[in-house]
Amino acid sequence: MKIVLDTCVMVSGLRSSNGASFKLFGHLLDGSLSLQVSNALMLEYEEVLCRPGMVPLSFAEVVDFLDSVAALANWVEIRYRLRPLADDPGDDLVVECAYNADAVLVTYNLRDFRSADSTVVVVPPGAVLRYLERKNE
C-alpha cells in the first residue's frame, strides 16, 4: 500500500513508541507499506521536525532520521497541482503528493482534509494498521 504521511503523523511517531504512528514506521521498514514523498513534503518534514522541542531528538538525530526517510521513500514528481484544495493552504502539498502518487493520505487531522476527501483517500494511522492486520489474516 502506498501512503503519504502528514507531518503530524511523523511528529507523533517520533514522540512516542507506543502509538499507531510509530507502528507505521515498522511497516515502512518491512516493506508492507511504501512511503511516497515529494520535495515540498520532505522540506515540510524538515522544517517542523527541526523546531526546538518538537520531538525528543537532537538536531543531528532528526537529520539522520530524515536521511533515512529520504533513502527509504519513493520520490513523487508533482505533475498536477490542486491548489487551493485543503482547508489549510499549507496542507495542499500533502494532498498533491498523495494525488500524484495515487497513495492514501495518513493523518490525525481528518477535519483539515475534508475538502480533499473527493480527491484522495484520507485515513488515520489506526485504519492503516487495521487494514494490514486484516490483509495478513
RAJOLIN-V101580 format. One record per run of one state. SS is the DSSP state (hx for helix, st for strand, lp for the rest). FROM is the first residue (numbers start at 1). TO is the last residue. Records with the same first field share a line. If there is no record, write none. Layout:
BEGIN
SS: FROM-TO / FROM-TO
END
This chain:
BEGIN
lp: 1-1 / 6-6 / 16-19 / 31-33 / 38-38 / 50-58 / 73-73 / 76-88 / 102-103 / 107-109 / 117-121 / 124-124 / 136-137
st: 2-5 / 34-37 / 74-75 / 104-106 / 122-123
hx: 7-15 / 20-30 / 39-49 / 59-72 / 89-101 / 110-116 / 125-135
END
